[in-house]
Amino acid sequence: MRSTHWIGALSFLILLFSGYVILMVQPRLYWGETGNDLTPALFELPISRNHQHGGWEKSVPFFAEPGSPVSAVRTYEIFNQNGWARSLHFLAGWGLFLTGSVYLLGGILSGHLRHNLVPRLSEMSPALIWADLKNHLQLRIRAATGGPQYDPLQKCAYFTVVFIALPGTVLTGCTMSPAITAAHPWLLDLFGGYQSARTIHFFLAVGLALFLMVHVVMVVKSGFKRQLRAMTLGDSHE
């Protein structure tokens, strides 16, 4: 389980890096089945020189006959050198999927998910949630004991990541693969089209990145050396 934690974390960092490079080529997000530079986007991300690239030159017919093809020349050559990033993204995706599957199976068989990650109804009272939220906002984090003693907000966060965000990221990633959707077209219906899956994939990735940042802060505040030792060697004793 500890091995899957570190391999999965490394795979996720590689996915974030390669995904950012891929997004730089087309920093526009759409909704539905299709989306390109000639269709309106939900929003654009100012993360590369492809942001607001200037559109297209005026279309000019190649021939005088009716129905002649027209030119489609960009106002400048767009940045599009991300073949290596796509290959790396796909490879790291397998690393995250395989380690995540091992973690999920191990967590189910050992009872870790049921006992430690699934919130109980008694822990979800408004008073407990509010008190826990105030402690987190004020960075009053209790010292680590070496065991998975999660408070209600932590359980909600881990539950969301394990059962919603990570599976959703994998499924939306698969939906963006023409080879996969050719065999499983129901994925396109599930997410409302290729571009919708891409947009959902982006927001899930952002959510996971924010979770990772908060996770690191929690590890540092609760006792970095003890937590690192427990996550690496399984030994929580000083």
Buried (B, 14 or more C-beta within 10 A) or exposed (E): EEEBEEBBBBBBEBBBBBBBBBBBBBBBBBBEEEBEBEEEBEEBBEEBEBEEBEEEEEEEEEEEEEEEEEEEEEEEEBEEEBEEBBEBBEEBBEBBBBBBEBBBEEBEEEEBBEEBBEBEEEBEEEEBBEEBEEBBEEEEBEEBEBEEEBBBBBBBBBBBBBBEBBBBBBBBBBBBBEEBBEEEEEBBEBBBBBBBBBBBBBBBBEBBBEBBEEBEEBBEBBBEEBBEBBBEEEEBEE
